[in-house]
Amino acid sequence: MAIGACSGFLGGLLGIGGGVVIVPALILLFDGFGILPSGLVTIVAVATSLACIVFTSLAAAYAQIRRNMVDWRVVRRWTGYLLAGSFLAGSVAETLSVTVFRSLIGCFLLFVAVVMLTSWKPSAHRRFPGLAVSAGLGSLGGLISGIAGIGGGNVVVPTLVYFNIPLHRATATSSALGVPIATAGALGYIATGWSEPALGQISVLGYVYLPALAAIVAATLVAAPLGVRAAHALDPGPLRKIFGGLLVLVATRMLYMALVA
């Protein structure tokens, strides 16, 4: 419940879907309580995170749509490609070792944190890309989001900011895009984990751990709209720093966990 409240609030505040909280927190819990085979802890945490983010993003997106903050041009152009990349993530993740899996998540989050914490600003003449570039960005973004279990915000928000879309609108659009990304990703992990024999006696749907899903979602649905309200009360500068600072902490923890895995 505490993980759900925290991830839901951050999902609404930063447009990140809450996965940066859910994935490492679930890995810590699963490792600590030993309820899963050690080799499956990371993939189950990622799959469960994506399933939770479906609901986080729905709650946050609804609040953002009511405020008329979503850029529907981006949603229309990127959704199909994000869906394809995210659905394939389950098959790709299944082939990765625990150390590689956790290292990829940590390195990606650290890279995004550096981008968000620096004083870098996009060139004023840069505009949103055409169909070909959007296809590549969307497909890659969906794949990365699905592997990391982060719902897309860590990819979508900095990418949209790079193309001169205001940060508040970028986070709102990210919340809307998080729904198809997380849904496709969760379905991919359900499909690939459906016949996993090591999970036969555990309450799972594919690789999704159902007890965690229920508890996190219950708290998320209450906390996400509160995060949206807080986001609209902050200036873009502090919001960007909050985003980057959170990711530094999470990335550092993930890299440490990869080393000791």
Sequence and secondary structure as in RCSB ss.txt:
>XXXX:A:sequence
MAIGACSGFLGGLLGIGGGVVIVPALILLFDGFGILPSGLVTIVAVATSLACIVFTSLAAAYAQIRRNMVDWRVV
RRWTGYLLAGSFLAGSVAETLSVTVFRSLIGCFLLFVAVVMLTSWKPSAHRRFPGLAVSAGLGSLGGLISGIAGI
GGGNVVVPTLVYFNIPLHRATATSSALGVPIATAGALGYIATGWSEPALGQISVLGYVYLPALAAIVAATLVAAP
LGVRAAHALDPGPLRKIFGGLLVLVATRMLYMALVA
>XXXX:A:secstr
 HHHHHHHHHHHHHSSTTHHHHHHHHHHHHHHHT S GGGHHHHHHHHHHHHHHHHHHHHHHHHHHTT   HHHH
HHHHHHHHHHHHHHHHHHTTS HHHHHHHHHHHHHHHHHHHHS     TT     HHHHHHHHHHHHHHHHHHTS
TTHHHHHHHHHHTT  HHHHHHHHHHHHHHHHHHHHHHHHHHHTT GGGTTSSEETTEEHHHHHHHHHHHHHHHH
HHHHHHTTS HHHHHHHHHHHHHHHHHHHHHHHHH 
